[in-house]
Amino acid sequence: MTDRHPHTAAVRVGLESDTTHGSVVPPIYLSSNFTFAGFAEPRRYDYTRSGNPTRELLAEALAELEGGAGAVVTATGMATITTVAMAF
């Protein structure tokens, strides 16, 4: 959560978050799978359905805009329904 005014948060959320390449506006990652050196050295992302940088930034943005502690973004509508059903 942040103490920023909602209007400020809406236009600033996610900006300057790409520390890897230094882009001001976060890029959209279209890759469905990611490479890794081996099973002993896994990376943070492997397959888009289990997460990717774009979805992670969207979840952070939604959490900040809604004033929540976190957010969940799913790849499909069925995954959303399953997540909600399993919460109860």
N, C-alpha and C positions, 0 to 999 in steps of 0.2 A: 504494500500500500504506500501511497505517497500523499504529501500535503499539497500537491499541485492543484490548481483550479481545474475543474473538468474540461474547460475549453483548451487550456494549455496542454493537459495530458492527451487530449484527442489529436492534437496536431504534432506533438513531440514524441509520442510513444513509438518505440522501435528505432528511432533515428539514432545514428552513430553507434549502432549495436554490432556492426560487422567489423570486429577488431582484426579479423584475419586479413582482409583486403583493404580496409579503410573506406569502404563506400559509405556515403552519408545515408542513403536510403537502403534498407536491407534488400538483398537480392532474393528473387523467387527461385528456389531450387526445384527443378523439374525432374531430377534424376529419381528413378524408382528404386535403384539399389546402389550401394556404395562399396568401394573396394577396401580390402584390408590385407595386411601382410600375411597373417596366419591366424589360426584359432587361438594361439597363445597371446596374440596382440590384437584384440578386438578394438574396433573404433566405436565412437558414441552412436553412430547411425549405421545400420546395415541394410534395412529394407524400409521403404517409405511407409508401409502400413504400420510399422512399429514406431515411427517417428521420423521427422526430418527437421532441419533448421527452420524452414518456413513455418511449419506448424508450431514449433516451439516458440517462435517469436509471436505468432498469433495468439497463443495461449497466454503469454506474458502480457501482451497488449490488452486482451480481454480482461484479465485479472486486474490490471491497473485501472482501466476505464470503469470497471464495475466496483472497484474498491475491495476486491476479494483477496484472499490469501493465495489463490491459485486458480487455474482453469484447466479444463480437459478439452482437447480438440481431437476428434476422431476422423478416420479416413472415409468412413461410410455411414450411411443412416442406420444400417443394421447394427454397427458397432456402437452407435449412440444409444439405440434402444436396449441393447444388451447391457451396456454400462449402467444405465438407469435402472433396469430390472434387477441387476445384481447388487445394487446399493441397498435394496430392501430385504 
